[in-house]
Amino acid sequence: MLRGYVAVVGAVNVDIRGRSYAGLIPGDSNPGAVHLSMGGVGRNIAHDLRLLEVPVGMLTVLGDDPWADQAEASCRALGIDLSRALRVPGARTGAYLCIAGPDGDMALAVCDTDIAAALTPETLEARLDWLNGAEAVVFDGNLSEESVAFLAERCVSPLFADPVSVRKALRLRPALGRLRVLKPNRLEAEALSGEAEPLEAARALHGMGVGLACVSDGARGLAWADGSGSGRIPCPPTKLVDATGGGDAMMAALVRAHLDGMDRPDALRFALAAASLAVEHPGSIDPALSLHRVRARLAAWNAQSELAGGMTI
């Protein structure tokens, strides 16, 4: 049983996700399926952390609309503590619109998170004792650069960050030297480091002060760099259904691995196993994700890798 809690600072959105049945035709109406669910990078990470049996509190901003009510109800059902969240009168709750091709990989997305501007340094200051009491603080790139800088300067808990997007990744620059873990995808890593190749980007980010730079690279697995070295790890065997939630599950698993004191190779494989399960489910969250399933996927992958002659680290 974990003793402490993890604080997540970031966005709660309504996710509207469309997946076409055939190849996307730009400028045309594409037949497909549309799903609506609660999301946001911060909330997705918090949700996955709860599925991995981690106590979680979330600092976020909700609007004055039915979607905010739905977000609060879903978090309560999951056991995510929203007692420190803000509710802004007259504002609209964040929304995320994503279009994927028939392979489940995202083709285009629009994210409306203007409401996250209410997560100001003053808001964080008022909750600093709670943040500093956490076993880890996870934040996403929806925060302003000023709020990111505040966390870097005033928060003493280990910091984990997800850039969210290429444009928002640049907001994380003030915190790079304070981050225990940074988990960008390859495009976000390139925006921050100037290196297009994921392994070189991970090495560059570590050189910029990041404790562990963990660059997710889709079906190619991940590239990583920290004080012990650097390398690549391929994905476990995976049947891709929807790539949307892979990065969020990976971050949640990296946090869980940190709390459990896993060594670096085990932590990275554990994170990839969680991401592998997440992308086999439609939508950003696999509600069946669990410690048992992640450990089982990891054990099967390790056994297969040993038969094949080992795993590259």
N, C-alpha and C positions, 0 to 999 in steps of 0.2 A: 504493500500500500504506500503510495507516495504521500509525503507529509505536507508539502507546501502547495502553492498554486502558481499557475502561469498567468500573466497579464497579457492580453492581446489588445493592441491599440490600432484601430483601422476601420475599414468600411464595412457596413452592412448594406447590401443591395438587394433589389429584386432582379433575378436573372431571367431573361427572356432568351431562349436558345432555340435556334432553328437549324435543322439538318436536312440537306437536300437528299432526294432519293437518287439523283444522277449528278453528273458533273455540273457545277455551277455555271450558269450563263449570265455574265454581267449585264446589267441594265434590263433584266427580264424577271418575271415572276417564276420562281423555281419551285416545283412541287416538292413537298417534304413534310416533316413533322416539326411542330413547335411545342416547346415545353416551358412552363413557368415555375420557378422555385425560388427559395430564399438563397442569397449568395453574398458576394463581396469577398475579396481575398482574405481580409481579416476574419470575417465570420466563418469562411470555409475552413481556415486553419483552426479556429476555435472549435468548430464542429468536429473536425478530424481528431483534434486533441482529446475531446470528450470520448470519441469512439475508441481511442487508445488509452482510456482510463486515466486521463490527466485532469485534475481540478482546474477550472478555467474561469477567469473573470474577464469581461470585455469592456473597454472604454471606446464608445462609438457615438455617432450622432444619428438620430432618427428624425424624420419630418413629422408633419401634422396631417397624416393621411392614413387610410386603411392598411397600406403596406407596412407602416410602422407598427400598427397593432399586430399584424401577422408576424413580423419579425420578432417582436417581444414574446409572443406566444410560443414561437418555435424555439427560441433560446431557453425559455423557461422549461419547456418539455425536455430539452437536452441537458439541463443542469448548468447552462452557461449563466453566470452571474452578470446581470446588466444593471446592477444598482448604482453604478457610477456613470452610466451612459447619459447623454444629453438628449432632450426632446425640444426641437426648435419650432415654435408656433409659426404657422403659415408656410413652412418650408416643405419641400418634397423629399421623400426618402430616395436614396441613391438607386440607380438602375443600371443594368448591364445588358446590352443587346449583342448577341453573338450569332454569327452564321457560320456553319460548318459544312464541308462537302460530304459526300457519301462515305468517305473513309473515317469520318469523325474528327478530323483535324480542322482547327479553326482557320477560316479563310479571312474573316473580317469581324471586328467588334467595335462597338461604341460604348463608352463608359461615362455615365453621368454621376460624378461624385462631388459636385460643387459644394454640397452640404458639409463635406469633410473639412472645409475651411474653418468650421467652428471648433475644431480640435486645435486650439491655439496654445502657445506656451503658457498662457494664464490658466487655461483649462487643465493642462498637465501639471502645473505648479500646485493647483488645488488638490491634486490626487497623487502628489509625489510620494507621500509615505506609503500609500498602497503599491505604487510602482516599485519602490525600493524594497518592499517586503516580499516581492515575488521571487520565485526560483529562477525565472527567466521572463524577459519582456520581449514579445514579438510585435513588430510593427510593420505596416505596409507603406508603399510609396504614395498613398493617398494623403499622407500628412504633408504640410507645407515644409519648405526647407528650414524655416525658423523653428518649427516644432521638432523636426529631426535634430537640429542643432541643440535644442533644449535637452532632448533625451541623451544625446551624446555627452553633454556637459554635466547634467545633474542626476541622471539615473545611474545607480551603482549596480543594479542587477545585470546579469549577462544579457546582451542585446542580440536579437536575431531579426534579420530584415529581409523582406521580399520586395523587390522593386515594383512589381505590378505591370509596368509597361516600359518601353524604351524612353518615352518622354519623361515619365515620372522617375525613372532610375536616377537621373541627374540630381534629384532632390536629396539623394542619400549621401552625396559627397561629404557634407560636414561630419558624418558619423562613421566614415570608413575605418578610421583608426581606432574606433571603440567597439566595432562589431565582433561578437564571438563567432557568428555565422552569417554569411550573406549567401542567399540562394537566388541568383538571377538565371534566366534562360540565356541562350547564347547571344541573342540580339541585345538584351539588357546588359549583359557582361561586356559586349563590344562597346556599347554607348559609354559605359563607365571607364573602361580600360584602354580603349583604342585598339584592342586586339580582336581580330575577327575569328581566329582559331580558338575554340573553347579552352583547351589546355593552356595555351599562352595567356588567354584572358584570365584564367584562374590564377596563374602564377603572378600576373601583373597586379591583380586585385590583392593578393596576399602581400605583395611588395608595397602596396599602398596602405597597409595596416590592418587589413581584414584577417581575423584569426583563422577561419576556415572559409575559403571561397569554394562554393559548390555550384558549378555551372551545369544546369540541366540541359540536355541536348537531345530531347525527344527520344526517338527509337534507338539512338546511338548511346543512350545511357547518360553518364555524367563525367565531367572533368573536375578535378579537385586540386587544391593546393593549401598547405598549411606549414607550420614550422617543422613538421616531420618529413616533408617531401611533397610530391605531387604525382598525379597519374590519372588514368581513365578507368572506369568500370562500365562494362556493357550492361544492357538491360537483361533481366531474367526473361525467359520465354513468356510472351504476353500476346493476348488477342485484343488488339486495339478496338474499342467501341467508341470512345469519346475522350479526347486528350485533355479536355478542359480542366479536370480536377487533379491531374497528376502532380503538378508543382505544389499545390496546397497540401496534398497528402505527404509529399516528400518533406516539406518544411515541418509539418506536425511530427513526422517520424524522427527528424533530426533533433527536435526539441525533446521528444521522449527518450531518444538515445542519450542525449546530454544528461537528463535527469537520472537515467539508469547507470551513468558512468561507463558507457560502452567505449571500447577503444575505437580508433578512427576507422579501420577497415570494416569492423562489424557495424558501426553506426552508418556508414555509407551504404553498405549492402542492405541493411535494415530499411533505410530510407527508400532505396530503389524498389525493394519488395513491396512497400506500402504504395508507392506510385504505380507500380505494375497492377496491383489490385484495383486501384482507383480508376484507371483508364479502361478497365474491362467492363465498367458500368456506365450506362448513359447518364449524363449530367455531371455536375461538379462534385458531387458527394456520392460515395457508395455507402449506403446506410448499414451494410453488412460488414464494413471494415472493422477489424478487431485485432487486439494483440495476438490472439490465437491464430487468426488467419494470416497475419503478416509473418509470424514466426514459422508457420507451416510452409508458406511460399518460400521463405528464406531457406528453410531446411531442405526443401526439394531442389531448389536452385543450387545450393552448395553441393548436394549429393551429385547432381547432374554435372556440375563443373569439375568435381573431382574425377568422375568417370571420363570426362573429356580432356583431362590433363591439367586442370588448375584454372585459376582465375587471375586475370591481370589486375594488379593494383598499382 
